[in-house]
Amino acid sequence: MTNIEKYNAVFIENFGVKPEDLNEKLVYQSITEWDSVGHMGLVAAIEENFNILIDIDDIIEFGSYTIGIDILKKYGVEL
């Protein structure tokens, strides 16, 4: 599984979205599941899947599907 497939799978599994929903319109609180609790679950799943520890400032900045890609790149994850 590629890194982008792993990243997408985290969103699909955590939020129950469809692959076609994974775009720049998928932002924090744009769906019911992506609330503060869902956000922390998302971050935990990403940290586990990519074996990284995301800094608190990046957790706060992680406000969309596309921003998450940029944040992962910061941690050396190629997507």
N, C-alpha and C positions, 0 to 999 in steps of 0.2 A: 504494500500500500504506500503510495506517495505521501509526502507531507501535506499537500493540499487536500488529498482524499481524507487523511486523518483529521485535518482541521475542519473540513466540511462535516465529517461524521460526528464530531463533537457537537456542532450546532444542531444537526439533525436529531441526534440522540437526546440532547438536553432540552431542546425546544420543540421537537416534533414538527419541524418545518420541512418543506420539500426542497430538493436540490435546486429547483428553479427559483426559490425564494432567497438563495444565498447571493446577495448583491448589495450595492451601496444603499439600498432602501431599508435593509435590515439593520436597525439601530436600536439602542437601548430604549426600552419601554414602547417600542413600536408594535410589540406583540405582548400579550398578557404574561407569557412565560418568562420574558426577559425583564423581570423586576430586580430589586436589589438582591433577593435570595437567589434567583436564577442566575444573576451575574456572578455571584461568588461560586456557584456550582460550575458555571462555564469556565471560570478562571482555574478552578481546581482541576477540572478535567483536562484543560489545555496543559497545565503544568505537569500533570501525570503523564499524558500522552507524549509530550515532547521532552520530559525529564529536565525541566527548567523551573526556576523560581522567579515569578514576575514581581517586580518592584511595585510598591504601593502606588507610586505616581503613574505607572503604566496601567495598573488596574483601574484607576480613576479615569485615565484617558481612553481606555478601551470602550469606546461608546458606539462602535459599529462593527459589522462584519469586516469591512475593508480596513478600518483602522487596526483591527486585530492582526491583519496580515502584516502591516507595517511594524507593529510592535514585535511580532515574532521574528521578523527579519533583524530587529535590533539585538535579539538574543542568539543570532547565528542560525536561525531556522530558515532554510531555503524553501520557498513555496513556488 
